Amino acid sequence: MAVPDEDADLVRAAIGGDDAAFTELVRRHKGTVLRSAARFARNPAELEDLGQETFLRIYRDLRSFRGDAPFGHWLSRITVHVCYDALRKRRREEKDISLEVLAAPVADPSAGNGPSAQLARMILDQAMSRLKPEDRLVITLFELEDRSVREVAELTGWSETRVKVRAFRARQALKRLIGGDDER
């Protein structure tokens, strides 16, 4: 296996059954995984679950890592897929999200610099939660993580054309939701 990054020895050792090597990989990449997953999680408990699920999946699938790209890239792709799966599951569980939340008080006063920023953030969060999982994923990767079309395509496994079309449609859907036009 030709792993072209600083994690090569740890990956080889972990594949060979060295639990300490896998623990070191987790230690090295935990922050990156949690930062990515934070864009998809609604609360600290969900973020922790996403992080754990990501590393469980990595542990389970580590033997399938081919080493033709850096370990960090493979890890990012798995993180995106875990988050995407969580979005789809959440969407199924919360088909009918009530707009009453918009009238509720802001739970986290540190979310913005004032009432207007808090309200805007709350409206955006609600609109994002109502998007299809694919739309939320592409908006998160493009707008919140500032990824390129190529990066989004690599992380999702979609073609660049599909990424562009999905991004356009997702932005349109988000505008409709924020603007109050709720038909889909």
N, C-alpha and C positions, 0 to 999 in steps of 0.2 A: 504494500500500500504506500503510495507516494502522497503523503499529506503535506501540502506546501505551507505550513504555518507552525507557530510555536507550540501548538497543542498536539503535535504529531506523536511524541513519546507517550503522553498521557492517554491519547486515544488508543494507541496500540496496547498499552498496559491494561486499560479498562476493558477492551475487547478480550484480552487474555484472562480477565477475571479479577483484576486488582481493584478492589473497592476503594482503596485510598486514592488511586488515580482518578476514578470517577468522581469522588468527593472533591478533589482538586479542580476538576473541570467545572463542577457545579459552583464552587467558590469563585472561580475566575469569571464565570459567565452569568451568575445569578443577577447581578445588577442590570446587565443588558436585557436579559429576559424579562425582568420585572418592569423595566422602563417601557419596553414594547407592549407588554401585557396591560400596563396601567392605562393605556389609551382605550382599552376595551372593557376594563373592569369598572363596576359601579361602586365598589367599596373595598376596603382592605381585605376582608375575608375572601371575596371573589378573586382579588388579585393574587392572594396566596394560593388559592385553588388552581388558578391558571398557571402559576409558576410551578407548582407541584406536578400538575398534569403534563406540562412541557418536559420536565426532567424525567418523569416516569416514562414518557414516550421515547425520549432520547435513550434512556437506559435500555428499554425494550428493543429499540431499533438500531442501536449503535453498530451492530454487525453489518447493517446495510449501508453504513457510511462508506462510500467508495474512495474518498480522499482526493477526488479530482478538483475539488474546490476547498477553500479554507473551512475548517470546522465551524467557525463563527457564522459563515453563510448558511451552512446546513442547519445550524441551530436556529437562526433567524427564520428560516423557512418553516421549520417545525413549530416555532412559536406562533407564527402567523396562522398556520393550520389549526393549532389548538384553540387559538382565539376565535377563529372563524367558526369552528365547530361549536364553541360556547355561545357565540352570537346566534347561530341557527337554533340551538336548543332553547335559548332564552326567548327567541322570537316565537317559537311554538308554544312556550309556556305563557307568554304574555300577549297573545293575539289582540286582546282588547285593552289597550292602555288608555286610561282615562285622562282627558285633558284637565281634570280637576287639579292635577299636580301643579299646573301653571299658577293656580291661585293659592297654593300652599306656601308657607314661609320658607325661606332659603335655609336648608339644613346646615350648610357650611358657610359661615360669614366670611371666611378667608378666601372664598372662590373668586372674588373680584375686588375692585377698589371702591365700590360704592353700590348703592341699590340698583342703578342702571346696569352696571356690569354684571351683578349677580343675577338680575332678571334675564339679561341677554344670554348668560351662560346656562341658566336653567331652561330657557326656551330652546337653545341649541341642543342641550342634552336630551330634552324630550323629543325634539324632531329627529335627532340621530337614533334614538331608541325605537322610533317608529319606521325607520328605513328597513328595507330588506337587508338580510345579513351581508349579501354581496355588495350592496351599495354602501353600507356602513364600513365595510372592510376597505373598499377602495377610497372612500372619503378620508378615512383615518390614515391610510398609508400616504395618500397624496397631500392632503391639506394639513394634517396634524403632525405627521412625521416627515413631511417634505421630501418624499421619495420620488424618483424619476419613473417614467413609464417603464423603462427597462427593469428597474429594481422591482417594481410592483409585479411585472410579468414573471420575473424569476421567482419571487416569493410566493405567488399564487399558483403558478403553473399555467397561467392564461397566456394567450398570444398578446402581443403589444396592441394589435387592433382591438381585441376584445377589451383590454384594459382601458383604452381611450374611449370606446363606446360606453362601457360601464361607468366610467368617470363622468362623462357628459350626462348620462341618464341619472346618475346618483345626484349630481349637482342640481339638476332640474327637479328631482323629487324633493330634495332638501329645501329648495326655494319654495316649492308649492306648500310644503308642510309649515315652514316658517311664515309664509305669506297668508296662511289660513286656508288655502285651497287644498282640501283633504281628500280629493278623489284620486284613486289610483287604479 
